[in-house]
Structure formats: C-alpha cells, structure tokens
Amino acid sequence: MIGVDVITVNWNSGRQLAECLAALAATDRTRVTLGRVVVVDNASTDGSAEGLDRGDLPLEVLRNPTNRGFAAACNQGARAGRSPYILFLNPDTRVEFDSLAAPLAWLERPTAADVGICGIQLVDADGRVARSCARFPTAGQLVATAVGLDRLLPHAFPGFIMRDWDHQQSRRVDHVIGAFYLVRRGVFERLGGFDERYFVYLEDLDFSLRAREAGWHSYFLASARAFHRGGGASDQVRAERLLYLLRSRLRYARRHFSPARAAAVRAATLGVEPVVRVAAALGGGAPRQARDTIRAYWMLATGHGLEGSALRFRE
C-alpha cells in the first residue's frame, strides 16, 4: 500500500468541491492508503466548505479567516499530513478509479527514482485531452506573450504550453499543471514547499523549476486520467485575476532570469501589454474587458486590491 495525502484549496468553488471529494472516495483504495484528505478553505462565502463531513474519507477541513492565497494554503494543508506522497488536487477536478493508484505505482518503480513530480491526463466534459504540460518559459517567450506575438504569430512564437503535442504518450516534461500535482513529500519539504510570495498562478511552475535545478524531474503519465473543468473559458477578464497573473509573471522573471532579461519582461509587461490588451478588447467590442484591464494595471502599479500589506508591486 502506498500512502498519499490529498490537499485541496477551496475558495467559493460551489458544488465542485463536494463532487471532487465524492470522486476521491470512490477511487481505488486496494493499492493506496489515503493518509489525510485536507481541504483548506480560504474564507469562502458561498457555503462550499459546509457539510463536507463523510465517513469514507479521512477528511480534515482547515478554515482560514482570510484568503491566504493558493500557495500558502497548499503549504498549510501539506503540513497537516505525513504520507510519503502529496497530491495537490483542484476542487474542479474529479479523479477516476485509478487516478491515484496508477501514478503512485509508477513513481515506486526504480526507473522513476529521480522523478519528483507526476501529472496525469486531464480531460474536459467531452473527454477531450487538455494540453496541460509546459516547457520552462524563457524571457523571450514571456516578452512575446506580453506583447501578443504568441497569438498573432503562433508558429514563430509558440509559447511555453505544449500545444504541439497531443498528450497521448507518457514522457518526461518540464512541468505538469497544478490541477493534479503529485509530489514526493521529501522533495516538497526539502524545497520548502511552494513560494508563498506567489499569491496565485505560477507557484507550481516555480516549484517544478526549483525541483529540476535540485535534480528532480517531472513526468506526465498518459495512462491515467481525471476530469478537470478549468477556469479559463470566460470571455471577460476579471481585474483581480489578471492582476495576480501579472504579479506572478514579474516575480517568476525576477527569481529565475538575469537582471537584464527580467527587466525586459518587466518593460514588456508594464509598457506594451496594457496597450495591446486594451486595444484588443476595444477592437473586439468588449469595453468591460478593457476597463478590467486598466483597473488591473492600476492596482499593479499602486498596490491597491492586493491581499496583505506585504503584497506590493515594489516587492
């Protein structure tokens, strides 16, 4: 039996959280021991963290009085368990019968001794496989993304998401998406967990890169799958979501690139991207999206709307 703790961070996920836990309870338990299933609720107001008690899961609900952010909540949940593996599972994910047993058994193989992180196929409601793996982005790729070249000239500027690969074969990759992020506890603890300065977005990519630098690889296992609803389908850009995405990009650049390359990412993000985004929104007949973009950049520059006094643009 292989032991794993499952950590789910919840913030107003509605019925999805209960559905996620129900699917988890039905997964294969003949080869897997669920040490703890920890739901970390980041001050939800929709009642999604209520009435979760169930006798078929070793469930613990940790309730934060404020939204601590995704990275901090993940670390908080991980500290509540002791199993040799940790699965970070989004509440909009529903595992299948062997979604846990298959990757855990694979990680126990001698050939996987240097693999610290494992992901599986993620499919939508129609069974379509998502392009969920990524390459570590270069500064040039982030600049191209900021100025919109990845959308205007996708063949010349392909971006870092691996859209050119159908995700039908198992292979080593740079990064697997954090919706189903299975990590060896020893690796997670040696690296100090997720960097909590990322409130949300790119904390998993940052961790994957730090793991690689420490000699650990990431692996995509195509023989197991789970449903993932995802949250990127809206045509409208919420200001707060864009704000945190931009902040995480700038932090990632500062941490992992040279000062000159980080400055290039910063210049493109602050000097070109807002103009491109607003022009695209207005040209597409989406004035609300343009307003949200302006608001996000205003909050980024002033520090307003950020969670906690330490989360400032000048950081």
Protein Blocks (a to p, Z undefined) as FASTA:
>chain_A
ZZdddddddehkljmlmmmmmmmmmmcfklbccfbdcdddehiaklpmgokacfkbccdd
dddfbdebjklmmmmmmmmpcbfbdcdddfkbccdfklmmmmmmmmmpmklmmpcbdcdd
dddfkopacdfbccdddfklmmmmmnopmmmmmmlmnojbdfkbghlagcddfbdcfkbc
cddfklmmmnopaafklmgghklmmmmmmmmmnopacdddfkbccddebjalbfbdcfkl
mmmmmmmmmmmmmmmmcfklmmmmmmmmmmmmmmmmmmmmmmnopaklmmmmmmmmmmmm
nopoiacjklcfkZZ
